[in-house]
Amino acid sequence: MLSRVADSVYWMNRQIERAENIARATETTLDLALEGTVDHGRLWNALVCAFGDQADFWTRHGLADQSRVFDFLAFDPENPNSIYRCLQAARENARTVRDMISSPMWEEINKCYLFVRSASAARGGLENPREFLDDVKRASQTIAGATDATMSHGEAWHFVRMGRLVERADKTSRVLDVEHFFGPKEEDARDAVQWSAVLESASALEMYRKQYGAVSRRNVAEFLVLDRAFPRAMHFCLIKAEESLLAVTGGTKGTYSTPAEQQLGRLRAALDYGQIDEILGESGGLHGFIDTFQARLNNASDALHTTFFATRPVGKPSDGQP
């Protein structure tokens, strides 16, 4: 497969997954704002920080409140991580590989982009932000379903899945880093609300309750970091991403012949043998672990670029790549 094609389908799905995860986190923040357990300014500032866009936001907008942050994350054409920009870039990537993807995939991606573009044009009169966010999530899931059902599960599909899962692992780690913004608290009713919101942002609350019952900090962290069966858990994402990587390279789990196999395999293995009490008890605690995880996941992403896409230097993406 041409590196250009692999690059486009990989980033197309990272961008779609990113838009969905921004919608999830924003919707959860709207719910927390209604709960009133966290100061609203701190709450919306935390959402911007979670996605790493705080410098740009503070420079251009200053005060973090619901209307400014919602517009910045949903529609801002100058924010490369806004839902609008992510779907615009995903559509452009899909257009460049139109002959490699199925018609249902193209139609759903195009439909989703046009819907968000229309909402962006009329955003001053947006009456129900939750309905908009639900529609974005639903459209992303429809695209994923069309992809799995109508695209041959060959090399291109494996790059699609790697893009989706690498992005998902990153965003799950970011929403889990809630204590970095709000500070650790004793286990109480307010803490349970906060950690329930973390689960909701990953659509994980029901599956969590089946496994653990009551909501607690330790168990939420264990579920979203180490679970091997839940599709939005960090460990699950790495297991399946590595499966697709090895399907492309023809490699074997536990060995490597490329930088991508080495970096992704080492990170997956760290979670294979990880224990949540050790993670929480390490210097730096959960936040330190997540910082390290994100740095290592970025290394794995760079290694994927070096191995498969490197027609340009890492850190200098083409138009459409964040």
C-alpha positions as CSV (number, residue, x, y, z in Angstrom):
1,M,0.0,0.0,0.0
2,L,1.2,3.5,-0.8
3,S,2.4,5.4,2.3
4,R,0.1,8.3,1.2
5,V,-3.0,6.1,1.3
6,A,-2.0,4.5,4.6
7,D,-1.4,8.0,6.1
8,S,-4.8,9.3,4.9
9,V,-6.9,6.4,6.1
10,Y,-5.1,6.4,9.5
11,W,-5.6,10.1,10.1
12,M,-9.1,10.1,8.7
13,N,-10.1,7.8,11.5
14,R,-8.1,9.5,14.2
15,Q,-9.9,12.8,13.3
16,I,-13.3,11.2,13.3
17,E,-12.6,9.5,16.7
18,R,-11.2,12.8,18.0
19,A,-14.4,14.6,17.1
20,E,-16.5,12.0,18.9
21,N,-14.4,12.1,22.0
22,I,-14.5,15.9,22.2
23,A,-18.3,15.6,21.9
24,R,-18.4,13.0,24.7
25,A,-16.2,15.1,27.1
26,T,-18.2,18.3,26.3
27,E,-21.5,16.6,27.0
28,T,-20.2,15.2,30.3
29,T,-19.0,18.7,31.3
30,L,-22.5,20.1,30.5
31,D,-23.9,17.5,32.9
32,L,-21.3,18.3,35.6
33,A,-22.1,22.0,35.3
34,L,-25.8,21.2,36.1
35,E,-24.7,19.2,39.2
36,G,-23.0,22.3,40.6
37,T,-20.3,20.3,42.5
38,V,-17.4,22.2,40.7
39,D,-17.0,25.9,40.1
40,H,-18.1,26.5,36.5
41,G,-15.0,28.5,35.5
42,R,-12.7,25.8,36.8
43,L,-14.8,23.1,35.2
44,W,-14.7,24.6,31.7
45,N,-11.1,25.5,32.0
46,A,-10.3,21.9,32.9
47,L,-12.1,20.7,29.7
48,V,-9.9,23.0,27.5
49,C,-6.7,21.8,29.4
50,A,-7.7,18.1,29.0
51,F,-7.3,18.4,25.2
52,G,-4.1,20.5,25.4
53,D,-5.5,23.6,23.8
54,Q,-5.3,25.9,26.8
55,A,-2.6,28.2,25.4
56,D,-4.5,29.0,22.2
57,F,-7.8,29.4,24.1
58,W,-6.4,31.7,26.8
59,T,-4.6,33.9,24.2
60,R,-7.7,34.4,22.1
61,H,-10.5,34.1,24.6
62,G,-9.2,34.6,28.1
63,L,-12.0,33.7,30.5
64,A,-13.2,30.1,30.3
65,D,-17.0,29.8,30.4
66,Q,-19.6,27.5,28.8
67,S,-20.3,29.6,25.7
68,R,-16.7,30.4,24.9
69,V,-15.4,26.8,25.5
70,F,-18.3,25.2,23.7
71,D,-17.8,27.3,20.6
72,F,-14.0,26.8,20.7
73,L,-14.3,23.0,20.9
74,A,-17.2,22.6,18.6
75,F,-17.0,25.1,15.8
76,D,-13.9,27.3,16.0
77,P,-12.2,27.2,12.5
78,E,-8.9,28.4,14.0
79,N,-8.8,25.5,16.5
80,P,-7.4,22.5,14.7
81,N,-8.9,20.2,17.3
82,S,-12.5,21.6,17.1
83,I,-15.2,19.1,16.0
84,Y,-15.7,21.2,12.8
85,R,-12.0,21.2,11.9
86,C,-11.5,17.5,12.7
87,L,-14.4,16.5,10.4
88,Q,-13.3,18.9,7.7
89,A,-9.9,17.3,7.7
90,A,-11.4,13.8,7.9
91,R,-13.5,14.5,4.8
92,E,-10.5,15.8,2.9
93,N,-8.5,12.7,3.8
94,A,-11.5,10.5,2.7
95,R,-11.7,12.4,-0.6
96,T,-8.1,11.8,-1.4
97,V,-8.5,8.0,-0.9
98,R,-12.1,7.8,-2.3
99,D,-11.1,4.7,-4.4
100,M,-9.9,2.9,-1.3
101,I,-13.0,3.3,0.9
102,S,-16.6,2.1,0.3
103,S,-19.4,4.3,-0.9
104,P,-21.3,4.0,2.4
105,M,-18.2,5.2,4.3
106,W,-17.8,8.2,2.0
107,E,-21.5,9.1,2.2
108,E,-21.6,8.9,6.0
109,I,-18.4,11.0,6.4
110,N,-19.6,13.5,3.9
111,K,-23.0,13.7,5.6
112,C,-21.5,14.2,9.0
113,Y,-19.2,17.0,7.8
114,L,-22.1,18.8,6.1
115,F,-24.2,18.5,9.2
116,V,-21.5,20.0,11.4
117,R,-20.7,22.7,8.8
118,S,-24.4,23.7,8.8
119,A,-24.5,23.8,12.6
120,S,-21.3,25.9,12.6
121,A,-22.8,28.4,10.3
122,A,-25.9,28.8,12.5
123,R,-24.1,28.3,15.8
124,G,-25.3,31.6,17.3
125,G,-28.8,30.2,17.2
126,L,-28.0,26.7,18.4
127,E,-30.8,25.8,20.8
128,N,-29.8,22.4,22.1
129,P,-26.1,21.8,22.4
130,R,-26.7,18.3,23.8
131,E,-28.6,17.3,20.7
132,F,-25.8,18.5,18.5
133,L,-23.2,16.5,20.5
134,D,-25.4,13.4,20.5
135,D,-25.7,13.7,16.7
136,V,-21.9,13.9,16.4
137,K,-21.4,10.8,18.5
138,R,-24.1,8.9,16.6
139,A,-22.6,9.9,13.2
140,S,-19.1,8.8,14.3
141,Q,-20.5,5.4,15.4
142,T,-22.4,5.1,12.1
143,I,-19.1,5.7,10.2
144,A,-17.3,3.1,12.3
145,G,-20.2,0.6,11.6
146,A,-20.1,1.3,7.9
147,T,-16.4,0.9,7.8
148,D,-16.4,-2.5,9.6
149,A,-19.3,-3.8,7.5
150,T,-18.5,-2.5,4.0
151,M,-14.7,-2.3,3.8
152,S,-12.5,-5.3,3.2
153,H,-10.5,-6.1,6.3
154,G,-7.2,-5.9,4.6
155,E,-4.2,-3.5,5.0
156,A,-6.3,-0.3,4.6
157,W,-8.8,-1.4,7.2
158,H,-6.1,-2.2,9.7
159,F,-4.7,1.3,9.3
160,V,-8.2,2.6,9.8
161,R,-8.5,0.6,13.1
162,M,-5.0,1.6,14.3
163,G,-5.9,5.3,13.8
164,R,-9.2,4.9,15.7
165,L,-7.7,3.0,18.6
166,V,-4.6,5.1,19.1
167,E,-6.7,8.2,19.3
168,R,-9.2,6.5,21.6
169,A,-6.5,5.4,24.0
170,D,-5.1,8.9,24.2
171,K,-8.5,10.5,24.8
172,T,-9.5,8.0,27.5
173,S,-6.3,8.7,29.3
174,R,-7.0,12.5,29.1
175,V,-10.6,12.2,30.6
176,L,-9.2,9.9,33.3
177,D,-6.7,12.6,34.4
178,V,-9.5,14.5,36.3
179,E,-7.6,14.8,39.6
180,H,-4.9,16.9,37.9
181,F,-7.5,19.6,37.3
182,F,-9.8,19.3,40.4
183,G,-7.4,17.8,43.0
184,P,-7.7,14.5,44.9
185,K,-10.5,14.3,47.4
186,E,-11.7,11.9,50.0
187,E,-14.1,9.3,48.8
188,D,-17.5,11.0,49.2
189,A,-20.8,11.6,47.3
190,R,-19.3,14.4,45.3
191,D,-16.3,12.3,44.4
192,A,-18.6,9.5,43.2
193,V,-20.4,12.0,41.0
194,Q,-17.1,13.2,39.5
195,W,-15.9,9.6,38.7
196,S,-19.3,8.6,37.4
197,A,-19.0,11.5,35.0
198,V,-15.6,10.2,33.9
199,L,-17.2,6.8,33.1
200,E,-20.1,8.5,31.3
201,S,-17.6,10.3,29.1
202,A,-16.4,6.9,27.9
203,S,-19.9,5.4,27.8
204,A,-18.5,3.0,30.4
205,L,-20.9,3.5,33.4
206,E,-23.1,0.5,32.7
207,M,-20.3,-2.0,31.9
208,Y,-18.4,-0.7,35.0
209,R,-21.4,-1.3,37.3
210,K,-21.8,-4.8,36.0
211,Q,-18.2,-5.5,37.0
212,Y,-17.7,-3.4,40.1
213,G,-21.0,-2.0,41.4
214,A,-20.4,1.1,43.4
215,V,-18.2,3.9,41.9
216,S,-14.8,4.4,43.4
217,R,-11.6,6.2,42.2
218,R,-9.5,3.0,42.3
219,N,-12.0,0.8,40.4
220,V,-12.7,3.5,37.8
221,A,-9.0,3.8,37.1
222,E,-8.5,0.0,37.0
223,F,-11.4,-0.4,34.5
224,L,-10.4,2.4,32.1
225,V,-6.7,1.7,32.2
226,L,-6.3,-2.1,32.5
227,D,-9.5,-3.8,31.3
228,R,-9.0,-6.1,28.4
229,A,-12.6,-6.4,27.2
230,F,-14.1,-2.9,27.4
231,P,-13.6,-1.2,23.9
232,R,-12.7,2.2,25.3
233,A,-10.2,1.0,28.0
234,M,-6.6,2.0,27.3
235,H,-5.4,-1.6,27.5
236,F,-8.0,-2.9,25.1
237,C,-7.2,-0.2,22.6
238,L,-3.5,-1.1,22.6
239,I,-4.2,-4.8,22.3
240,K,-6.3,-4.4,19.2
241,A,-4.1,-1.7,17.7
242,E,-1.1,-4.1,18.0
243,E,-3.2,-6.9,16.4
244,S,-3.7,-4.6,13.3
245,L,-0.1,-3.6,13.3
246,L,1.1,-7.2,13.3
247,A,-1.4,-8.0,10.6
248,V,0.2,-5.4,8.4
249,T,3.8,-6.3,9.1
250,G,3.3,-10.0,9.3
251,G,5.1,-9.9,12.7
252,T,4.5,-11.9,15.8
253,K,3.5,-10.7,19.3
254,G,6.6,-10.5,21.5
255,T,9.0,-9.8,18.7
256,Y,9.6,-6.7,16.5
257,S,11.2,-5.8,13.2
258,T,10.1,-2.2,13.0
259,P,10.1,0.8,15.4
260,A,6.3,0.8,15.4
261,E,6.2,-2.8,16.6
262,Q,8.8,-2.1,19.3
263,Q,7.1,1.0,20.7
264,L,3.5,-0.2,20.6
265,G,4.5,-3.6,21.9
266,R,6.4,-2.2,24.8
267,L,3.5,0.0,25.8
268,R,1.0,-2.8,25.5
269,A,3.2,-5.1,27.6
270,A,3.5,-2.5,30.3
271,L,-0.3,-2.7,30.7
272,D,-0.3,-6.5,30.3
273,Y,1.5,-6.8,33.6
274,G,0.3,-3.6,35.3
275,Q,-1.5,-3.5,38.6
276,I,-3.7,-0.6,39.6
277,D,-2.5,-0.3,43.2
278,E,1.1,-0.1,41.9
279,I,0.1,2.6,39.4
280,L,-1.8,4.7,42.0
281,G,1.0,4.2,44.5
282,E,3.9,5.3,42.3
283,S,5.5,8.7,42.6
284,G,3.3,11.1,40.8
285,G,0.3,8.8,41.2
286,L,-2.4,8.5,38.5
287,H,-1.4,11.8,36.9
288,G,2.2,10.8,36.6
289,F,1.3,7.5,35.1
290,I,-1.0,9.2,32.6
291,D,1.7,11.7,31.6
292,T,4.1,8.8,31.0
293,F,1.5,6.9,29.1
294,Q,0.7,9.8,26.8
295,A,4.4,10.4,26.1
296,R,5.0,6.7,25.3
297,L,1.8,6.7,23.1
298,N,3.1,9.7,21.2
299,N,6.4,7.8,20.7
300,A,4.4,4.9,19.3
301,S,2.5,7.2,17.0
302,D,5.8,8.8,15.8
303,A,7.1,5.3,15.2
304,L,4.1,4.4,13.1
305,H,4.8,7.5,11.1
306,T,8.4,6.6,10.6
307,T,7.6,3.1,9.7
308,F,4.8,3.6,7.2
309,F,4.1,7.3,6.4
310,A,7.4,9.1,6.4
311,T,7.4,11.1,3.2
312,R,7.9,14.2,5.4
313,P,9.6,14.9,8.8
314,V,7.7,14.0,12.0
315,G,6.3,17.2,13.5
316,K,5.6,18.8,10.1
317,P,2.2,17.4,9.1
318,S,0.6,18.1,5.8
319,D,-2.8,19.9,5.5
320,G,-5.4,17.9,7.3
321,Q,-3.1,16.2,9.8
322,P,-3.1,17.6,13.3
